[in-house]
Amino acid sequence: MAVEVVSGIVLGSREYGERGMVVQLYTRELGRVGVMSYAGRGNDGAKLSPFLRVLSTVRVALRLGRHAEGMPKLVDVEEWERGAQRGWSCEKMVVGCFIGELIQRLLEERVPNEDFYLFLVERLGLFTAETQDEVVFLMVFLLDLAKSLGYAPQGEYTVSNRYFDVAHGAFCGRGEGEGADVIAGADAAVWGRLLDGHYLADLHDVDGSQRCRVLYQELRYLEVHSGLRLSLRSLEVLKELVG
């Protein structure tokens, strides 16, 4: 069977049987793909498992063909550019797992997109390097993610446009928004600051309850524009982290 070497980002993993592990990757060459690994557990676990932590950037050799559940088999990790370190805080690990799970839900398997792959490498490189406030990073990242998927929020928060219409994806005046998915008041102002300040946005004055509210609004925005229901297992853990 043919062996192909691909570049990818680890999005998550789960146990498979007694010795196996399914590793979810987003790759430059294949798009999102699940691969079978028998090196992450058992006697060979010490060899490769450190390279398969969530959000690691790797270059791996895959044996194509009909393995378990029709997935390629992970043969080796040829390069390890960056990854989740043992010194990560609990907060960083929770946010990293949330990002990995979200990307798995949003992206179809076997649909490669090099621009999106490069976007992930760049943005997640910022996260794994020197992120000071993981939750603020996530709040900005979700809006960047929407933009990269083709549904960027439009306009800016101003005195005359103090509301954000989730369905239309734009700031608007009071009379323009309809329905429950209209964000108003201080929350709309936070949306404006996130879009203006990018990853340098200063949200130290925004408390945990408002941060949590805005994160849910951003997930709702992604649901509306992707047409997917994003009920993520890691969301409740994230909610406890944000407070």
Helices and strands as residue ranges (DSSP letters): E 3-16, E 20-27, E 31-37, G 42-44, H 45-48, G 49-52, E 57-63, G 68-70, E 73-82, H 90-106, H 114-130, H 134-148, E 163-165, E 170-172, G 174-176, E 182-183, H 185-197, G 198-200, H 208-226, H 235-242
